[in-house]
Amino acid sequence: MTKITPQPGIMDIALYQGGQSHVAGVEHVIKLSSNENPFGPSPKAIEAVRDSAATLHRYPSTDHASLRNAVGARHGLDPARIICGVGSDEVLQFIAQAYAGPGDEVVYTEHGFSMYPIIARMAGATPVMVAERERKVDVDAILAAVNAQTRIVFVTNPGNPTSTMISQQELERLAQGLPDSCLMVIDGAYAEFVDGFDGGASLVDAHENVVMTRTFSKVYGLGGMRVGWGYAHQSIIDVLNRVRQPFNLSLTALAAAEAAVNDVDFLSFCQAENARLRVWLSDELAKIGVPSDPSFTNFILARFADQAEAEACDDYLKSQGLIVRRVAGYNLPNALRITVGDEEACRRVVAAITAFKEGAA
């Protein structure tokens, strides 16, 4: 028997399960399980990927300056205070690696992104789950859980898989209530789907212990490229860059992301279509007895009478070539997370759930 053992906490990590993409025996499935952009990436990003092929023998930049400048210009942020990662997941990992360890605690909410406890355990810290209230982040519950050992608080806003969000005032109240020794991390993977929301950038500017993360995987349609970024006080960025590998992003990924962030017209199209179809999908499902909270993302959380009905509906959807996401692992056993697809996909979802409900009645 091997005497080689992993660090404490590693074997407590539950493996992350991505959204299903295949159904045995069913062809031509529509994948609505991973909140991907149904319109794909910007045509300009695709062109940038093709153009990058001629220089694949070259190492990418180590400072990501061109992409950071493009992101900064797009959002009105200081590029020097931006860090890029392999998806926003890697930026979150940098934060835990740099600021949490054995004996420390990392707070997250019960319906928050499932990578938070994994990332905490990777750093040797103890993850602490806090209850939400009606599928929304509860600021008072978070503040009650914070103690002298708390080093990081992760807040997903808008939430995944809930699709809900808390107000700027509530985020400010949380930031004000945390000790200076604790980082508040606002995970804004879905921020682009909310009109007028800066993802937490203004809070970063107002508080030295607030960090904002964003991704190119959702509205920009670059999930396969794995590019994300974070924005924080300069002192924090300087720390995070010390644990970032110098060539963590490929030349191709950097080129695709920069082209995507500069294609404002395609971004606006994706945002408008998502907003239109999101309302239609939730309204049509509500009419047949499948409610959902107002969504601020590119998915809805459809609620059923109980876990049995949710799972039966999921099985029926799969038989119709529609793959959505069960979220019992997020303490939401009676719900299904459904990505807002294109119009055809949304209409097929409504038709299939209608048929399921009529058959179950």
C-alpha positions in Angstrom: 0.0 0.0 0.0 1.4 3.4 -1.0 2.7 5.6 1.7 2.3 8.7 -0.5 -0.6 10.7 0.9 -2.2 14.0 -0.3 -2.4 17.1 1.8 -5.2 17.2 4.5 -8.5 18.2 3.0 -7.7 17.1 -0.6 -9.7 13.9 -0.4 -12.6 15.8 1.1 -13.1 17.5 -2.3 -16.1 16.3 -4.3 -15.3 16.2 -8.0 -17.0 19.0 -9.9 -19.7 17.7 -12.3 -20.1 19.7 -15.5 -23.3 20.0 -17.4 -24.3 16.8 -19.3 -24.0 17.1 -23.1 -25.1 13.6 -24.4 -28.1 11.3 -23.9 -27.7 7.7 -24.7 -29.8 6.7 -27.7 -30.9 10.2 -28.5 -29.5 12.1 -31.5 -29.5 15.9 -32.2 -29.8 17.0 -28.6 -30.0 20.6 -27.5 -27.6 21.3 -24.6 -29.1 23.7 -22.0 -27.2 22.5 -19.0 -24.1 24.8 -18.9 -25.4 28.3 -19.5 -23.6 28.6 -22.8 -24.3 31.4 -25.3 -26.6 29.8 -27.9 -25.3 32.2 -30.5 -21.7 31.2 -30.0 -18.7 33.6 -29.9 -18.4 36.8 -31.8 -17.5 36.3 -35.5 -14.5 38.6 -34.8 -13.3 36.3 -32.0 -13.5 33.4 -34.4 -11.5 35.3 -37.0 -8.9 36.2 -34.3 -8.6 32.5 -33.4 -7.9 31.6 -37.1 -5.4 34.4 -37.4 -3.6 33.3 -34.3 -2.8 29.9 -35.8 0.2 31.3 -37.8 1.9 32.3 -34.6 1.3 29.3 -32.4 5.1 28.7 -32.2 5.4 31.9 -30.2 4.9 32.1 -26.4 2.0 34.4 -25.4 2.6 37.6 -23.4 3.2 37.1 -19.7 1.5 40.4 -18.6 -1.7 40.1 -20.8 -1.4 43.9 -21.3 -3.3 44.1 -24.5 -6.3 42.2 -23.1 -6.2 44.1 -19.8 -6.2 47.4 -21.7 -9.2 46.3 -23.8 -11.1 45.2 -20.7 -10.2 48.4 -18.9 -11.4 50.5 -21.8 -14.6 48.6 -22.1 -15.5 48.9 -18.4 -13.8 52.1 -17.5 -11.3 50.4 -15.2 -7.6 50.8 -14.5 -5.8 48.0 -16.5 -3.0 47.8 -13.9 -5.6 46.6 -11.4 -6.8 43.8 -13.6 -5.6 40.2 -13.5 -6.4 37.5 -16.1 -6.9 33.8 -15.5 -7.9 30.5 -17.0 -11.6 31.3 -16.6 -12.6 33.3 -13.5 -12.2 30.0 -11.6 -8.5 30.4 -11.7 -8.7 33.9 -10.4 -10.8 32.6 -7.5 -8.1 30.0 -6.9 -5.4 32.6 -6.9 -7.3 34.4 -4.2 -7.7 31.4 -2.0 -4.1 30.3 -2.6 -2.8 33.7 -1.6 -5.0 34.6 1.3 -6.4 31.4 3.0 -4.8 28.3 4.4 -4.9 25.8 7.3 -6.8 27.2 10.3 -8.6 29.8 8.1 -12.3 29.8 7.1 -13.9 30.6 3.7 -17.6 31.6 3.8 -19.9 30.9 0.9 -23.7 30.6 0.5 -25.7 27.4 0.2 -26.7 27.9 -3.4 -23.5 29.5 -4.5 -21.1 28.2 -7.1 -19.9 24.7 -6.2 -16.3 25.5 -6.8 -16.0 27.6 -3.7 -15.7 24.8 -1.2 -13.4 23.0 -3.6 -11.1 26.0 -3.9 -11.1 26.5 -0.1 -10.0 22.9 0.5 -7.4 23.2 -2.2 -5.8 25.9 -0.1 -6.1 23.9 3.1 -8.8 26.2 4.5 -12.2 25.2 6.0 -15.3 26.0 3.9 -18.2 27.4 5.8 -21.7 27.2 4.2 -24.3 29.9 5.1 -28.0 29.5 4.4 -29.7 31.7 1.8 -33.2 33.2 2.2 -35.7 32.3 -0.5 -32.9 31.5 -3.0 -31.2 34.9 -2.4 -28.0 35.7 -0.6 -28.7 36.7 3.1 -26.2 39.4 4.1 -27.1 39.1 7.8 -26.5 35.3 7.8 -23.1 35.9 6.2 -22.1 38.5 8.7 -23.2 36.2 11.6 -20.9 33.5 10.2 -17.8 35.7 10.0 -15.3 35.4 12.8 -11.6 35.9 13.5 -10.7 33.0 11.3 -12.6 34.1 8.3 -10.3 35.2 5.4 -12.6 35.2 2.4 -16.4 35.6 1.7 -17.5 34.4 -1.8 -20.7 36.0 -3.1 -22.2 35.1 -6.5 -24.1 38.0 -7.8 -26.2 37.3 -9.8 -26.5 33.9 -8.4 -25.9 30.5 -10.0 -28.0 28.4 -10.0 -30.6 30.6 -8.5 -30.5 33.4 -11.1 -31.4 35.9 -8.3 -29.3 38.9 -7.2 -29.0 41.3 -4.3 -28.9 45.0 -4.6 -25.9 47.3 -4.6 -27.0 48.6 -1.2 -26.9 45.0 0.2 -23.5 44.5 -1.3 -22.3 47.7 0.3 -23.8 46.7 3.6 -21.9 43.4 3.5 -18.6 45.2 2.5 -19.1 47.6 5.4 -19.7 44.8 7.9 -16.7 42.7 7.1 -13.4 43.1 9.0 -10.5 44.6 7.2 -8.7 41.2 7.5 -11.4 39.5 5.3 -11.7 39.6 1.6 -15.1 40.0 0.0 -15.1 38.4 -3.5 -18.0 39.3 -5.8 -18.2 36.6 -8.5 -19.9 38.4 -11.4 -19.9 35.7 -14.1 -23.4 36.8 -15.1 -23.0 40.6 -14.6 -23.3 41.4 -18.3 -26.9 40.2 -18.3 -28.0 42.9 -15.8 -28.7 46.4 -17.1 -26.8 49.0 -15.3 -24.8 46.7 -13.0 -21.1 47.3 -12.8 -20.4 43.8 -11.3 -19.1 45.4 -8.1 -16.4 47.6 -9.6 -17.5 50.6 -7.6 -17.3 48.6 -4.4 -13.7 47.6 -5.3 -12.8 51.2 -5.7 -14.4 52.1 -2.4 -13.0 49.2 -0.3 -9.5 47.8 -0.3 -10.7 44.3 0.7 -13.2 43.8 -2.1 -12.4 41.8 -5.3 -14.6 41.4 -8.4 -14.3 38.6 -10.9 -15.7 38.2 -14.4 -15.6 35.7 -17.2 -15.7 35.4 -21.0 -17.4 32.0 -20.8 -21.0 33.2 -20.6 -22.3 36.2 -22.6 -19.1 36.3 -24.8 -19.5 32.6 -25.7 -15.9 31.6 -25.0 -16.3 28.8 -22.5 -14.0 26.6 -24.6 -11.2 29.2 -24.4 -11.3 29.6 -20.6 -10.6 33.2 -20.0 -11.6 35.3 -17.0 -10.4 38.3 -15.1 -10.4 40.0 -11.8 -10.3 43.6 -10.5 -9.0 44.6 -7.1 -6.9 47.1 -5.2 -3.4 47.3 -6.6 -1.9 45.7 -3.5 -4.1 42.6 -4.0 -3.3 42.4 -7.7 0.4 42.5 -6.9 -0.1 39.5 -4.6 -2.2 37.5 -7.0 0.3 37.9 -9.8 2.9 36.3 -7.7 1.0 33.0 -7.7 -0.1 33.2 -11.3 1.9 31.2 -13.8 3.4 33.6 -16.3 2.0 31.7 -19.4 -1.4 30.8 -17.9 -3.3 32.0 -20.9 -2.6 30.9 -24.5 -1.9 33.2 -27.4 -5.1 32.1 -29.0 -7.3 32.6 -25.9 -5.9 36.1 -25.4 -6.6 37.0 -29.0 -10.2 35.6 -28.9 -11.0 37.4 -25.7 -9.7 40.7 -26.9 -11.7 40.5 -30.1 -14.8 39.5 -28.2 -14.6 42.4 -25.7 -14.2 44.9 -28.6 -17.2 43.6 -30.5 -19.8 45.7 -28.8 -22.5 45.1 -31.5 -22.5 41.3 -31.1 -22.5 41.7 -27.3 -25.6 43.9 -27.5 -27.3 41.5 -29.8 -26.7 38.6 -27.3 -27.8 40.6 -24.4 -31.1 41.7 -26.1 -32.0 38.3 -27.3 -31.3 36.7 -23.9 -33.4 39.4 -22.1 -36.3 38.8 -24.6 -36.3 35.0 -24.5 -35.7 34.8 -20.8 -38.9 36.7 -20.0 -40.8 34.7 -22.6 -39.6 31.3 -21.3 -40.3 32.1 -17.6 -43.7 33.5 -18.4 -44.8 30.6 -20.5 -43.6 28.1 -17.9 -45.4 30.0 -15.2 -48.6 29.7 -17.1 -48.4 25.8 -16.8 -47.5 25.8 -13.1 -43.7 25.9 -13.3 -42.7 29.1 -11.6 -39.2 30.7 -11.4 -37.8 33.8 -9.7 -37.1 36.9 -11.8 -33.9 36.0 -13.5 -30.8 38.3 -13.9 -28.8 35.7 -15.8 -29.0 33.6 -19.0 -30.9 30.8 -17.4 -34.0 30.3 -15.2 -34.4 28.1 -12.2 -37.7 26.3 -12.9 -39.4 25.0 -9.7 -41.6 21.9 -9.4 -43.8 20.4 -6.7 -41.0 18.2 -5.3 -37.8 16.4 -6.2 -39.7 13.4 -7.8 -41.5 15.7 -10.3 -38.4 17.6 -11.1 -36.4 14.4 -11.8 -39.3 13.0 -13.8 -39.5 16.1 -15.9 -35.8 16.0 -16.5 -36.0 12.4 -17.7 -38.8 13.4 -20.1 -36.8 16.3 -21.4 -33.9 14.1 -22.1 -36.1 11.7 -24.0 -37.0 14.7 -26.2 -33.4 15.6 -26.8 -33.3 18.5 -24.3 -30.6 18.5 -21.7 -31.1 20.8 -18.6 -29.4 20.7 -15.2 -30.5 19.0 -12.0 -29.4 21.1 -9.0 -30.1 18.9 -6.0 -26.3 19.2 -5.3 -27.0 22.9 -4.7 -29.7 22.1 -2.1 -32.4 22.7 -4.7 -33.8 19.2 -5.3 -37.2 20.4 -6.6 -35.7 22.6 -9.4 -34.1 22.4 -12.8 -31.8 25.0 -14.2 -32.6 25.7 -17.8 -30.3 27.8 -20.0 -32.0 30.4 -22.1 -31.3 29.1 -25.6 -32.3 30.5 -29.0 -36.0 30.9 -29.8 -36.3 27.4 -31.2 -34.8 25.9 -28.1 -37.0 27.9 -25.8 -40.1 26.9 -27.7 -39.1 23.2 -27.6 -38.6 23.4 -23.8 -42.0 25.0 -23.2 -43.7 22.4 -25.5 -41.9 19.5 -23.8 -42.7 20.6 -20.3 -46.3 21.3 -21.3 -46.6 17.8 -22.6 -45.0 16.4 -19.4 -47.4 18.3 -17.2 -50.4 17.3 -19.2 -49.3 13.7 -19.1 -48.6 13.8 -15.4 -52.0 15.5 -14.6 
